[in-house]
Each structure stands twice: as C-alpha cells, then as structure tokens.
Amino acid sequence: MDIYYGSFEEGIKRFVFGLNLDRVEIEKDKRETPKTGVDYFARIKAKIKSDFFFGGGTVEVDFHVQSETESKNIKNWDSLLYNGSIYLLKNGIVVTSFHKVDRFYQSDKPPEIWEWAGNLVEAFNDKRIKDRIGFMFGDSSVIALPPDANYVQVILRGLVASGEEELLIFKIRHVNGGFESFSYAINLGDWFVFPVVGTSVSGSAIDIKKIDSLIEELNSNLTVCLIEFDVDLKELEDKFLKELYGIRRDFYDDLNHKIKNRNLPDDIRQEYALEFLEIQKDFDDKKFLHALRNLRSLLEESGKYLCELNGIKVPENATKKIILPLIIKNEILEPRLDSWFDAFYAIANKAAHSVSLQDLNVFEQQYFLQQAIIIGELLYFEILSKIEKISDPTYLK
C-alpha cells in the first residue's frame, strides 16, 4: 500500500460526513521527509447537530498518520501509525471521547488511510447508538456510591467549596411502565454514580427537585454541563455490578493469599482459609446474602479466638453482642473500629432475615450487601493481623 496525502484528505472527509458535522473548521499539517517518513495531522472542529448528541454541542477530532522509513522514497515505509480521537463537548466541557490507535508493518497489509478513518467513525457511531452507558462513561472508572439524595447534595456543595470551576453531571432516567426513577453521575476524573436516588412520585420526588434546584444554583457560580438521558435500569445495574465484581475479585485473591501466608497456627490458618474460600465462591456466584452470613460467622469465630489468645474467657455460645464488646473494652482492637462493627452488623443482621431487604430494589440490595462485605473483610483482616501478632513467640502482651 502506498502512502499518499490524498488518502489522508479523504479520511478527513469521512470524519466530517460520518459525524454529520456542521460549520467545520480544519487545521492541517503535512510533512514528508525522505529517510524519515510522512507526518500528516489534522484537527477538525465543528458543531454537532442537535439530533446527533443531546441537543447539539461541539466536536473536536484529532487525526494523525505517521510513517517511518529509511528509504529516500517515502512511500517505501517500514512502519505506519494511524491515530484518531473524537471528543464531544458541551459548554466547553468534554463529555465523552473515543480513541483508536493502530501500528502496522508491511506484512500486516493495512487498510487505506481513508478506509481506516471510515471504520473508526463507524465504530464510534455504533457504540453511540447501541451502548449508551459504555459510550457516555467511556474508559473512566465507575464508582457506585450510596443511593442517597442527601449524599448527592453534600458532594455537589463540597465541589463548589473546593474551588471546582467545571462540573459534568449526568441525570439518568429509568422508565418502567409508567414509573420513573432517577440516578445521578458526577465526573471527578472518575465517575461517581448514585444509583436510583429517587422517583417521580411520593416523597422522593421532592429529593429529585432539590438536587435539580441545587444544580441550577451551582450553574450561576461555575460552568455546569448537565446531560439528561434514558437508560434501562438493568443496563445500569449490569454495567456497575460488573465493575464491582472485578474489583472485589482482586481483593479476594489478595486477601486469601495473605491468609494462607500469615504467621498463624497451622490449624487456624487452614480453617480460616477454607472458610474464606467458601465466601469467595459465594461472592463469585453472586450469592451475596450467603457470603455475608458466612462472613458474620467467621468474624465471630476469629473474634472469639482472639479473645482466648488474650486470656479472656468467652462463653461457648457467645455471639457478637458479647465477643465484640470484649475485644474493644480490652483494647485488643482500636476503639475506632467499634462503629465499623456496628455498620457491618446493621446490614448483616438484615441479611440474616432477608425479608427485611425486600423493600429495596435489586440494585440497592446488591449495593448494600457488597458494602457490608467490604467492611466485614477489612474487620476480618484487622482481627487476623492481631492474631498473627499475638501468635508470634516474641510478642509481649
């Protein structure tokens, strides 16, 4: 394949027509150097038509083709780089972006420059139409936070107080029959998502109005880009739960490795490792209630053993109501962890009687259970660390 500037210019046209651009401005740079290669660059700036992206906005495209050669004939290239980026903006804020980079060698038989550009635009449009969540959130990390309207307002006011000048917010509507619910997402480098913070009916409708009023108020102090769109709630759940599973799996693998390699008595290490493996399996199978119940038992067993190591007598059938106060009272663990235990058991006790969770939607159930598991794991690790320390023959009580 020969490299020629005409193919690059044809590629620019593919961006313009494929993105349905209006009022286009193009900056171009062309360099062709024997024994070095070609370096073609274009920056496209244009208006987006209203039906293309939430009432319109602007787009910026960076298109770059670069070759390397040791030949005097620049068409005899050794390697070839295609690089394209599309940025969609509203109110001057980048809302989402799409990138593609490919490096080719002669043996790869790369596509023509214009063909590659057309394929990039096609992939961009395909994602925009078929994968709304993936398109809007891009490659940024997604962090799910409590579905609490007050929490959203605290975060928003905190951002203003911290001196933020720009704010990108998504208001996501979920429609199920005649019922509407709303989630919010705030971009802070990563996306902080507050799932299902309210509905269009009853008292929670007031919460939504408060958030919207606050966003409108903030718009007078800083540049706010608010984008509203509809997404099926299940699609939102699938996206975020998948993210959480990935994070938790890494945590489980790491913690399980640490348990197996801690300086614990052999019988205790084996017992705790096996029980933790069972919890890990439940988590992977999305059996969160079962995982939480087992974790609660494991905390009580390890807490009881920790008391015994410290010479504290614990009744045979003691529960957390007896064990945990003993641990804190005797300063075996730091007093600050008392509130952590309270937070864990507040949810774990509900999990033990799952009927009390039925007033929550599926996402809320999954979210609260996972948060409790995270807290429980951290507490378990604190207990193991103390057991390891006390089990060390050189430890002085």
C-alpha positions as semicolon CSV with decimal commas, in nm:
position;residue;x (nm);y (nm);z (nm)
1;M;0,000;0,000;0,000
2;D;0,132;0,345;-0,094
3;I;0,102;0,638;0,143
4;Y;-0,033;0,949;-0,018
5;Y;-0,178;1,272;0,113
6;G;-0,491;1,243;-0,098
7;S;-0,596;0,935;0,101
8;F;-0,542;1,130;0,424
9;E;-0,762;1,414;0,299
10;E;-1,027;1,161;0,202
11;G;-1,006;1,030;0,559
12;I;-1,082;1,382;0,687
13;K;-1,399;1,382;0,475
14;R;-1,504;1,051;0,632
15;F;-1,495;1,217;0,974
16;V;-1,691;1,521;0,857
17;F;-1,968;1,329;0,683
18;G;-1,977;1,031;0,919
19;L;-2,021;1,255;1,224
20;N;-2,277;1,476;1,049
21;L;-2,075;1,788;1,128
22;D;-2,177;2,148;1,068
23;R;-1,973;2,472;1,043
24;V;-1,647;2,283;1,009
25;E;-1,300;2,426;1,073
26;I;-0,995;2,219;0,979
27;E;-0,629;2,273;1,066
28;K;-0,386;2,059;0,866
29;D;-0,014;1,991;0,878
30;K;0,175;1,795;0,612
31;R;0,536;1,680;0,636
32;E;0,713;1,439;0,400
33;T;1,082;1,375;0,470
34;P;1,299;1,121;0,281
35;K;1,467;0,864;0,509
36;T;1,228;0,970;0,785
37;G;0,874;0,929;0,658
38;V;0,548;1,119;0,641
39;D;0,369;1,302;0,919
40;Y;0,012;1,411;0,843
41;F;-0,202;1,576;1,108
42;A;-0,549;1,729;1,105
43;R;-0,760;1,886;1,378
44;I;-1,128;1,917;1,297
45;K;-1,356;2,146;1,499
46;A;-1,725;2,167;1,426
47;K;-2,079;2,196;1,555
48;I;-2,277;1,880;1,626
49;K;-2,634;1,875;1,504
50;S;-2,897;1,861;1,778
51;D;-3,031;1,518;1,687
52;F;-2,682;1,367;1,700
53;F;-2,589;1,440;2,061
54;F;-2,832;1,568;2,327
55;G;-2,934;1,892;2,163
56;G;-2,603;1,959;1,994
57;G;-2,264;2,079;2,106
58;T;-1,919;2,078;1,953
59;V;-1,680;1,810;1,839
60;E;-1,303;1,801;1,808
61;V;-1,126;1,534;1,606
62;D;-0,752;1,470;1,606
63;F;-0,639;1,262;1,307
64;H;-0,274;1,164;1,274
65;V;-0,087;0,943;1,027
66;Q;0,285;0,886;1,064
67;S;0,530;0,654;0,890
68;E;0,890;0,552;0,943
69;T;1,129;0,468;0,661
70;E;1,499;0,458;0,583
71;S;1,432;0,490;0,211
72;K;1,458;0,805;0,003
73;N;1,119;0,710;-0,137
74;I;0,873;0,799;0,141
75;K;0,620;0,552;0,001
76;N;0,850;0,263;0,095
77;W;0,759;0,271;0,462
78;D;0,876;0,030;0,734
79;S;0,608;0,103;0,995
80;L;0,289;0,302;0,984
81;L;0,087;0,461;1,267
82;Y;-0,281;0,557;1,245
83;N;-0,419;0,758;1,537
84;G;-0,768;0,904;1,573
85;S;-0,954;1,067;1,864
86;I;-1,307;1,208;1,878
87;Y;-1,411;1,442;2,160
88;L;-1,771;1,554;2,218
89;L;-1,815;1,875;2,417
90;K;-2,098;2,076;2,568
91;N;-2,044;2,416;2,728
92;G;-1,675;2,370;2,654
93;I;-1,656;2,056;2,872
94;V;-1,550;1,723;2,725
95;V;-1,845;1,490;2,786
96;T;-1,709;1,175;2,626
97;S;-1,435;1,066;2,390
98;F;-1,343;0,780;2,162
99;H;-0,991;0,674;2,064
100;K;-0,827;0,430;1,828
101;V;-0,457;0,371;1,758
102;D;-0,309;0,111;1,521
103;R;0,050;0,045;1,421
104;F;0,115;-0,156;1,106
105;Y;0,413;-0,314;0,934
106;Q;0,446;-0,411;0,568
107;S;0,347;-0,770;0,640
108;D;0,021;-0,652;0,802
109;K;-0,138;-0,528;0,479
110;P;-0,303;-0,228;0,649
111;P;-0,619;-0,062;0,521
112;E;-0,606;0,257;0,319
113;I;-0,594;0,571;0,531
114;W;-0,945;0,680;0,430
115;E;-1,079;0,330;0,494
116;W;-0,932;0,323;0,845
117;A;-1,086;0,663;0,923
118;G;-1,424;0,543;0,798
119;N;-1,403;0,232;1,017
120;L;-1,323;0,445;1,322
121;V;-1,628;0,666;1,263
122;E;-1,847;0,361;1,209
123;A;-1,728;0,206;1,538
124;F;-1,790;0,537;1,717
125;N;-2,146;0,565;1,584
126;D;-2,216;0,201;1,658
127;K;-2,117;0,248;2,023
128;R;-2,311;0,575;2,046
129;I;-2,631;0,406;1,929
130;K;-2,605;0,055;2,076
131;D;-2,413;0,104;2,402
132;R;-2,536;0,424;2,564
133;I;-2,379;0,353;2,904
134;G;-2,042;0,249;2,762
135;F;-2,043;0,545;2,523
136;M;-2,126;0,808;2,784
137;F;-1,892;0,686;3,057
138;G;-1,608;0,596;2,821
139;D;-1,298;0,436;2,968
140;S;-1,320;0,614;3,305
141;S;-1,353;0,415;3,625
142;V;-1,707;0,391;3,760
143;I;-1,757;0,407;4,137
144;A;-2,104;0,335;4,278
145;L;-2,193;0,538;4,588
146;P;-2,493;0,519;4,823
147;P;-2,833;0,578;4,658
148;D;-2,893;0,875;4,884
149;A;-3,019;1,214;4,763
150;N;-2,864;1,394;5,061
151;Y;-2,526;1,245;4,976
152;V;-2,553;1,383;4,621
153;Q;-2,619;1,732;4,756
154;V;-2,329;1,712;5,003
155;I;-2,091;1,610;4,722
156;L;-2,210;1,890;4,493
157;R;-2,172;2,159;4,759
158;G;-1,833;2,020;4,855
159;L;-1,712;2,053;4,496
160;V;-1,806;2,420;4,490
161;A;-1,632;2,478;4,823
162;S;-1,318;2,307;4,690
163;G;-1,293;2,559;4,407
164;E;-1,405;2,345;4,115
165;E;-1,468;2,557;3,806
166;E;-1,634;2,298;3,583
167;L;-1,881;2,025;3,661
168;L;-2,011;1,744;3,439
169;I;-2,327;1,574;3,563
170;F;-2,549;1,304;3,416
171;K;-2,912;1,275;3,519
172;I;-3,023;0,929;3,411
173;R;-3,389;0,839;3,391
174;H;-3,512;0,479;3,417
175;V;-3,863;0,414;3,289
176;N;-4,054;0,102;3,387
177;G;-4,411;0,119;3,261
178;G;-4,548;0,444;3,399
179;F;-4,292;0,453;3,681
180;E;-3,982;0,674;3,664
181;S;-3,670;0,659;3,880
182;F;-3,352;0,866;3,856
183;S;-2,980;0,814;3,903
184;Y;-2,708;1,079;3,900
185;A;-2,343;1,064;3,797
186;I;-2,078;1,325;3,874
187;N;-1,745;1,332;3,693
188;L;-1,446;1,387;3,921
189;G;-1,189;1,228;3,693
190;D;-1,357;0,900;3,779
191;W;-1,735;0,874;3,754
192;F;-1,915;0,877;4,088
193;V;-2,258;0,727;4,036
194;F;-2,553;0,750;4,274
195;P;-2,799;0,484;4,155
196;V;-3,174;0,530;4,196
197;V;-3,171;0,822;4,440
198;G;-3,538;0,898;4,384
199;T;-3,852;0,860;4,179
200;S;-4,110;1,085;4,018
201;V;-4,369;1,002;4,283
202;S;-4,420;1,040;4,659
203;G;-4,162;1,193;4,890
204;S;-3,857;1,101;4,685
205;A;-3,979;1,330;4,404
206;I;-3,900;1,617;4,640
207;D;-3,542;1,489;4,670
208;I;-3,503;1,496;4,292
209;K;-3,633;1,854;4,280
210;K;-3,384;1,955;4,549
211;I;-3,093;1,808;4,354
212;D;-3,206;1,973;4,030
213;S;-3,252;2,308;4,205
214;L;-2,904;2,282;4,354
215;I;-2,753;2,205;4,012
216;E;-2,930;2,509;3,870
217;E;-2,800;2,720;4,158
218;L;-2,444;2,594;4,103
219;N;-2,465;2,694;3,739
220;S;-2,451;3,058;3,845
221;N;-2,117;3,005;4,021
222;L;-1,934;2,769;3,786
223;T;-1,965;2,605;3,445
224;V;-2,208;2,316;3,476
225;C;-2,279;2,069;3,200
226;L;-2,593;1,869;3,282
227;I;-2,690;1,596;3,039
228;E;-3,012;1,402;3,078
229;F;-3,077;1,071;2,908
230;D;-3,273;0,749;2,947
231;V;-3,120;0,410;3,023
232;D;-3,286;0,087;3,128
233;L;-3,217;0,026;3,498
234;K;-3,098;-0,329;3,431
235;E;-2,838;-0,196;3,186
236;L;-2,710;0,039;3,456
237;E;-2,701;-0,243;3,711
238;D;-2,517;-0,478;3,476
239;K;-2,254;-0,217;3,399
240;F;-2,177;-0,119;3,757
241;L;-2,208;-0,463;3,913
242;K;-1,962;-0,593;3,656
243;E;-1,718;-0,322;3,763
244;L;-1,764;-0,410;4,130
245;Y;-1,716;-0,781;4,069
246;G;-1,382;-0,711;3,903
247;I;-1,262;-0,500;4,196
248;R;-1,380;-0,746;4,458
249;R;-1,227;-1,047;4,284
250;D;-0,883;-0,887;4,303
251;F;-0,941;-0,807;4,669
252;Y;-1,046;-1,164;4,748
253;D;-0,747;-1,316;4,571
254;D;-0,509;-1,083;4,751
255;L;-0,665;-1,134;5,094
256;N;-0,687;-1,511;5,052
257;H;-0,317;-1,518;4,960
258;K;-0,237;-1,319;5,273
259;I;-0,438;-1,556;5,493
260;K;-0,251;-1,857;5,357
261;N;0,084;-1,691;5,418
262;R;0,024;-1,532;5,757
263;N;0,213;-1,637;6,067
264;L;-0,087;-1,820;6,214
265;P;-0,108;-2,160;6,383
266;D;-0,144;-2,425;6,111
267;D;-0,489;-2,545;6,215
268;I;-0,626;-2,191;6,241
269;R;-0,472;-2,084;5,910
270;Q;-0,619;-2,383;5,729
271;E;-0,962;-2,341;5,888
272;Y;-0,987;-1,969;5,815
273;A;-0,850;-2,005;5,462
274;L;-1,107;-2,274;5,378
275;E;-1,392;-2,068;5,518
276;F;-1,275;-1,762;5,331
277;L;-1,256;-1,962;5,009
278;E;-1,620;-2,056;5,059
279;I;-1,713;-1,689;5,099
280;Q;-1,515;-1,608;4,786
281;K;-1,704;-1,874;4,591
282;D;-2,039;-1,737;4,710
283;F;-1,934;-1,389;4,602
284;D;-1,829;-1,509;4,257
285;D;-2,165;-1,688;4,225
286;K;-2,339;-1,362;4,329
287;K;-2,480;-1,527;4,642
288;F;-2,424;-1,214;4,846
289;L;-2,665;-1,299;5,128
290;H;-2,496;-1,632;5,188
291;A;-2,149;-1,475;5,168
292;L;-2,247;-1,211;5,421
293;R;-2,391;-1,463;5,665
294;N;-2,076;-1,675;5,647
295;L;-1,858;-1,369;5,691
296;R;-2,054;-1,274;6,001
297;S;-1,989;-1,620;6,149
298;L;-1,622;-1,601;6,053
299;L;-1,584;-1,267;6,229
300;E;-1,738;-1,411;6,545
301;E;-1,519;-1,724;6,534
302;S;-1,198;-1,528;6,478
303;G;-1,302;-1,269;6,738
304;K;-1,358;-1,544;6,994
305;Y;-1,018;-1,696;6,917
306;L;-0,857;-1,354;6,954
307;C;-1,014;-1,319;7,299
308;E;-0,883;-1,661;7,403
309;L;-0,531;-1,569;7,289
310;N;-0,552;-1,269;7,520
311;G;-0,664;-1,480;7,814
312;I;-1,021;-1,352;7,806
313;K;-1,285;-1,614;7,881
314;V;-1,570;-1,624;7,632
315;P;-1,890;-1,827;7,683
316;E;-1,920;-2,126;7,449
317;N;-2,221;-1,994;7,259
318;A;-2,120;-1,629;7,272
319;T;-2,243;-1,403;6,993
320;K;-2,107;-1,076;6,866
321;K;-2,302;-0,892;7,138
322;I;-2,059;-1,046;7,387
323;I;-1,744;-1,102;7,180
324;L;-1,703;-0,764;7,014
325;P;-1,752;-0,551;7,328
326;L;-1,487;-0,769;7,497
327;I;-1,243;-0,704;7,213
328;I;-1,300;-0,329;7,220
329;K;-1,325;-0,299;7,600
330;N;-0,994;-0,478;7,649
331;E;-0,835;-0,261;7,379
332;I;-0,736;-0,563;7,173
333;L;-0,854;-0,370;6,868
334;E;-0,871;0,007;6,832
335;P;-1,190;0,166;6,971
336;R;-1,249;0,342;6,636
337;L;-1,343;0,002;6,490
338;D;-1,648;-0,017;6,714
339;S;-1,852;0,191;6,468
340;W;-1,727;-0,031;6,183
341;F;-1,864;-0,337;6,359
342;D;-2,194;-0,156;6,412
343;A;-2,214;-0,067;6,042
344;F;-2,135;-0,423;5,937
345;Y;-2,387;-0,588;6,167
346;A;-2,660;-0,338;6,085
347;I;-2,666;-0,483;5,734
348;A;-2,556;-0,837;5,820
349;N;-2,849;-0,874;6,058
350;K;-3,086;-0,771;5,781
351;A;-2,921;-1,026;5,557
352;A;-2,986;-1,294;5,816
353;H;-3,356;-1,212;5,779
354;S;-3,365;-1,133;5,408
355;V;-3,734;-1,045;5,415
356;S;-3,632;-0,705;5,558
357;L;-3,445;-0,628;5,235
358;Q;-3,749;-0,676;5,015
359;D;-3,841;-0,307;5,030
360;L;-3,520;-0,229;4,837
361;N;-3,484;-0,263;4,461
362;V;-3,237;-0,514;4,319
363;F;-2,954;-0,267;4,274
364;E;-2,991;-0,129;4,627
365;Q;-2,987;-0,482;4,769
366;Q;-2,670;-0,569;4,576
367;Y;-2,506;-0,242;4,670
368;F;-2,574;-0,258;5,044
369;L;-2,474;-0,623;5,068
370;Q;-2,147;-0,560;4,887
371;Q;-2,068;-0,260;5,107
372;A;-2,123;-0,473;5,417
373;I;-1,895;-0,744;5,276
374;I;-1,623;-0,486;5,212
375;I;-1,645;-0,359;5,571
376;G;-1,653;-0,715;5,705
377;E;-1,344;-0,813;5,508
378;L;-1,150;-0,518;5,644
379;L;-1,253;-0,601;6,001
380;Y;-1,159;-0,965;5,946
381;F;-0,817;-0,858;5,824
382;E;-0,773;-0,641;6,137
383;I;-0,852;-0,942;6,357
384;L;-0,614;-1,169;6,163
385;S;-0,337;-0,912;6,192
386;K;-0,381;-0,904;6,569
387;I;-0,394;-1,287;6,590
388;E;-0,073;-1,307;6,390
389;K;0,098;-1,056;6,616
390;I;-0,006;-1,233;6,935
391;S;0,087;-1,575;6,792
392;D;0,444;-1,454;6,741
393;P;0,659;-1,607;7,022
394;T;0,842;-1,276;7,063
395;Y;0,517;-1,084;7,123
396;L;0,494;-0,913;7,463
397;K;0,140;-0,861;7,593
